[in-house]
C-alpha cells in the first residue's frame, strides 16, 4: 500500500488527462484542529506533519517536493511565470508555466482554488482567488500570462475547486457596495441574509469573470468548504468555532 492510497483527490474531466487534483483534508499526518492533510507552512501546525503531508501530495502528483511550486499568497492580482524551481516563494496569487515536470500549487481555506490548462499549447496555471483577488482581476491576469506563453484564450479551460458557497458566506452591506460601485448588475451575486446582512456567491462570481474573459470552458466542482468539515478546512468555520487556527487545503496541476 502506498502513502497516497488514503488521500482523497477531487479531479475534473475538463482538466484530464493532465495530472491534477483538489486535495481534501483526508489522508494526512496532522492532528487536532489540523487533522488530516494540512499543507500550510503558514499555519501553527507542526512543521514535520506539514512536510509529510506535502510529500504525500508530491507522490500523488508524481513529482518531487522541490518541483511543487507555490507562492506567498496575499490576495493580489499578481501572477508569476515559472520556468523552474523557485529559490523562495515569491509574493503573488497565481502561477503559470509551460515547463513539464513542475506542479503549480495553491493553498486555500474558503477562497477559490482555480486550475487552468490549454492542453494543445502545453500551458497550465493555478490561482488563489478570494473575493478581493477575483474583484481585482487575478483570474484575467492568469489567463493573460498563459496567453503570453503561447496559450490560446479560446482553448483555455478552468476549474474552480472547493470554496465557500453562497449559503455560508454572510457579508455586510459595505462589502456588497464595493461590488455595486464597480457594476450595479453584480447585485445578482448577492442574496438576502439576516437583518442587513447579505449572502455572497463567490464561485458564481468567479465563473462569471472566467467566462467574460472569453476562455473555452469554466466549471466549479460544487464543493462547499464551510459546509463539509470532514473533507475541507475552512477559515470562516474556524472563526465561528473560535478555533486558534485552521488548516490549508492544497490544489495542484502539472504538465
C-alpha positions as CSV (number, residue, x, y, z in Angstrom):
1,X,0.0,0.0,0.0
2,X,1.4,3.4,-0.9
3,X,1.1,6.6,1.1
4,X,-1.2,8.1,-1.5
5,X,-4.0,5.4,-1.2
6,X,-5.5,7.2,1.8
7,X,-5.7,10.6,0.0
8,X,-8.9,11.9,-1.4
9,X,-8.3,13.8,-4.6
10,X,-11.1,15.6,-6.5
11,X,-10.4,15.8,-10.2
12,X,-12.4,17.2,-13.1
13,X,-12.7,15.8,-16.6
14,X,-12.2,19.2,-18.1
15,X,-8.5,19.1,-16.9
16,X,-7.8,15.5,-17.7
17,X,-5.6,13.8,-18.8
18,X,-3.3,16.3,-17.1
19,X,-2.3,15.2,-13.6
20,X,-4.2,17.5,-11.2
21,X,-6.2,17.5,-8.1
22,X,-8.1,19.4,-5.4
23,X,-6.9,17.6,-2.3
24,X,-9.3,17.2,0.6
25,X,-8.1,17.0,4.2
26,X,-8.3,13.2,4.2
27,X,-5.1,11.1,4.4
28,X,-2.7,13.5,6.2
29,X,-0.4,13.3,9.2
30,X,-1.7,16.3,11.1
31,X,-3.8,16.1,14.2
32,X,-6.1,18.2,16.4
33,X,-7.7,21.1,14.6
34,X,-5.4,20.4,11.7
35,X,-6.4,16.8,11.5
36,X,-5.6,15.4,8.1
37,X,-3.8,16.8,5.1
38,X,-2.9,20.3,6.2
39,X,-0.4,21.7,3.7
40,X,0.1,25.2,5.0
41,X,3.5,26.1,6.3
42,X,1.9,29.3,7.4
43,X,-0.2,27.6,10.0
44,X,0.8,26.8,13.6
45,X,0.8,23.1,12.8
46,X,3.9,21.0,13.5
47,X,6.3,21.6,10.5
48,X,7.1,17.9,10.4
49,X,3.5,17.0,9.9
50,X,3.1,19.6,7.1
51,X,6.3,18.3,5.4
52,X,4.9,14.7,5.5
53,X,1.6,15.9,4.0
54,X,3.3,17.8,1.2
55,X,5.4,14.7,0.5
56,X,2.2,12.7,0.1
57,X,0.8,15.2,-2.3
58,X,4.1,15.2,-4.3
59,X,3.9,11.4,-4.6
60,X,0.3,11.6,-5.8
61,X,1.3,14.1,-8.5
62,X,4.4,12.1,-9.5
63,X,6.9,14.9,-8.7
64,X,9.5,15.7,-6.0
65,X,8.5,18.2,-3.3
66,X,11.1,20.6,-4.9
67,X,9.0,20.5,-8.1
68,X,5.9,21.6,-6.2
69,X,5.8,25.3,-6.9
70,X,3.9,27.7,-4.6
71,X,3.9,31.4,-3.9
72,X,3.4,33.6,-0.9
73,X,-0.3,34.4,-1.4
74,X,-1.5,37.9,-0.3
75,X,-4.9,38.4,-2.1
76,X,-3.5,40.2,-5.1
77,X,-3.7,40.1,-8.8
78,X,0.0,39.3,-9.2
79,X,1.0,36.3,-11.4
80,X,4.4,34.6,-11.6
81,X,5.6,32.9,-14.8
82,X,7.5,29.8,-13.5
83,X,10.5,28.4,-15.5
84,X,11.9,26.2,-12.8
85,X,12.0,25.6,-9.0
86,X,11.8,28.9,-7.0
87,X,14.6,29.6,-4.6
88,X,12.0,31.1,-2.2
89,X,8.3,31.7,-2.7
90,X,7.5,35.0,-4.5
91,X,4.6,37.2,-3.4
92,X,1.8,36.5,-5.9
93,X,-1.5,34.7,-6.1
94,X,-1.2,32.8,-9.3
95,X,1.4,31.0,-11.4
96,X,1.7,29.8,-15.0
97,X,4.2,27.6,-16.7
98,X,4.9,25.6,-19.9
99,X,7.7,23.5,-18.2
100,X,7.0,19.8,-18.0
101,X,7.5,18.2,-14.6
102,X,6.5,21.2,-12.4
103,X,3.4,21.2,-10.3
104,X,1.8,24.5,-9.6
105,X,0.1,24.6,-6.2
106,X,-2.2,27.0,-4.3
107,X,-3.4,26.8,-0.7
108,X,-6.9,27.7,0.3
109,X,-9.4,27.5,3.2
110,X,-12.6,29.1,1.7
111,X,-11.1,31.1,-1.2
112,X,-11.3,29.7,-4.7
113,X,-8.5,27.4,-5.9
114,X,-8.6,27.7,-9.7
115,X,-6.7,25.4,-12.1
116,X,-6.2,26.3,-15.7
117,X,-5.0,24.4,-18.8
118,X,-4.5,24.8,-22.6
119,X,-3.9,21.2,-23.4
120,X,-2.8,21.9,-27.0
121,X,-0.3,24.5,-26.1
122,X,1.0,22.7,-23.0
123,X,0.4,25.7,-20.8
124,X,-1.1,25.5,-17.2
125,X,-1.9,27.9,-14.5
126,X,-3.1,27.9,-10.8
127,X,-4.7,30.8,-8.9
128,X,-5.7,31.6,-5.4
129,X,-8.8,33.7,-5.9
130,X,-10.6,35.1,-2.8
131,X,-13.2,37.9,-3.2
132,X,-10.5,40.6,-3.3
133,X,-8.3,38.9,-5.8
134,X,-11.3,38.0,-8.0
135,X,-12.6,41.6,-7.9
136,X,-9.1,42.9,-8.7
137,X,-8.6,40.7,-11.7
138,X,-6.4,37.7,-10.6
139,X,-8.3,35.3,-12.9
140,X,-7.9,37.5,-16.0
141,X,-4.3,38.2,-15.2
142,X,-3.6,34.4,-15.0
143,X,-5.3,34.0,-18.4
144,X,-3.2,36.8,-19.9
145,X,0.0,35.2,-18.6
146,X,-0.9,31.9,-20.1
147,X,-1.6,33.6,-23.5
148,X,1.9,35.2,-23.2
149,X,3.3,31.7,-23.0
150,X,1.5,30.6,-26.2
151,X,-1.9,29.5,-24.9
152,X,-5.0,30.5,-26.9
153,X,-7.7,32.1,-24.9
154,X,-10.5,30.1,-26.6
155,X,-8.7,26.8,-25.8
156,X,-8.1,27.6,-22.1
157,X,-10.2,25.7,-19.6
158,X,-10.5,26.4,-15.9
159,X,-12.0,24.6,-12.9
160,X,-12.8,26.2,-9.6
161,X,-12.3,23.7,-6.7
162,X,-13.9,23.5,-3.3
163,X,-14.7,27.0,-2.0
164,X,-17.2,28.7,0.3
165,X,-20.7,28.6,-1.2
166,X,-23.3,31.3,-1.0
167,X,-25.3,29.7,1.7
168,X,-22.3,30.0,4.1
169,X,-20.9,33.4,3.0
170,X,-22.6,36.1,5.0
171,X,-21.2,39.6,4.5
172,X,-22.2,43.2,5.4
173,X,-23.8,45.9,3.2
174,X,-20.5,47.8,2.8
175,X,-19.0,44.6,1.3
176,X,-21.7,44.5,-1.3
177,X,-21.3,48.2,-2.1
178,X,-17.7,47.6,-3.2
179,X,-19.1,45.3,-5.9
180,X,-22.0,47.5,-6.9
181,X,-19.7,50.5,-7.2
182,X,-17.9,48.5,-9.9
183,X,-21.0,47.3,-11.7
184,X,-24.6,47.6,-10.3
185,X,-25.6,44.5,-12.2
186,X,-23.4,42.5,-9.9
187,X,-26.2,42.6,-7.3
188,X,-27.2,39.3,-8.8
189,X,-24.3,37.7,-6.9
190,X,-25.9,38.6,-3.6
191,X,-29.0,37.3,-1.8
192,X,-30.8,38.5,1.3
193,X,-29.4,37.4,4.7
194,X,-30.4,38.0,8.3
195,X,-31.0,41.7,9.1
196,X,-28.9,43.9,7.0
197,X,-26.6,41.1,6.0
198,X,-26.3,39.6,2.6
199,X,-25.0,36.3,1.2
200,X,-22.3,36.4,-1.4
201,X,-21.9,33.8,-4.2
202,X,-18.1,33.7,-4.7
203,X,-18.0,30.8,-7.1
204,X,-20.7,32.2,-9.3
205,X,-18.7,35.5,-9.4
206,X,-15.6,33.5,-10.3
207,X,-17.3,31.6,-13.1
208,X,-18.7,34.9,-14.4
209,X,-15.3,36.5,-14.5
210,X,-13.7,33.5,-16.2
211,X,-16.5,33.3,-18.9
212,X,-16.4,37.0,-19.5
213,X,-12.6,36.6,-20.2
214,X,-13.5,34.5,-23.2
215,X,-12.0,31.2,-22.3
216,X,-13.2,27.9,-23.8
217,X,-14.8,26.5,-20.6
218,X,-15.1,27.2,-16.9
219,X,-16.6,24.9,-14.3
220,X,-16.9,24.6,-10.5
221,X,-16.7,21.3,-8.7
222,X,-19.6,22.4,-6.5
223,X,-18.0,21.6,-3.2
224,X,-18.5,23.9,-0.2
225,X,-15.6,24.1,2.2
226,X,-17.6,25.6,5.1
227,X,-20.4,23.0,5.0
228,X,-18.3,19.8,4.9
229,X,-15.9,19.8,7.9
230,X,-14.9,16.1,7.4
231,X,-13.5,16.9,4.0
232,X,-12.4,20.5,4.0
233,X,-10.7,23.1,6.1
234,X,-12.5,26.4,6.4
235,X,-11.2,29.7,7.7
236,X,-14.7,31.1,8.4
237,X,-15.8,27.9,10.1
238,X,-12.7,28.1,12.4
239,X,-13.6,31.6,13.3
240,X,-17.2,30.7,14.1
241,X,-16.0,27.7,16.2
242,X,-13.4,30.1,18.0
243,X,-10.5,27.8,17.0
244,X,-7.0,29.1,17.3
245,X,-6.0,28.3,13.7
246,X,-7.1,26.4,10.6
247,X,-5.6,24.0,8.1
248,X,-4.9,24.8,4.4
249,X,-6.1,22.7,1.5
250,X,-3.8,22.2,-1.5
251,X,-4.8,22.2,-5.1
252,X,-2.3,21.4,-7.9
253,X,-1.8,20.8,-11.6
254,X,1.3,19.6,-13.6
255,X,2.3,19.0,-17.1
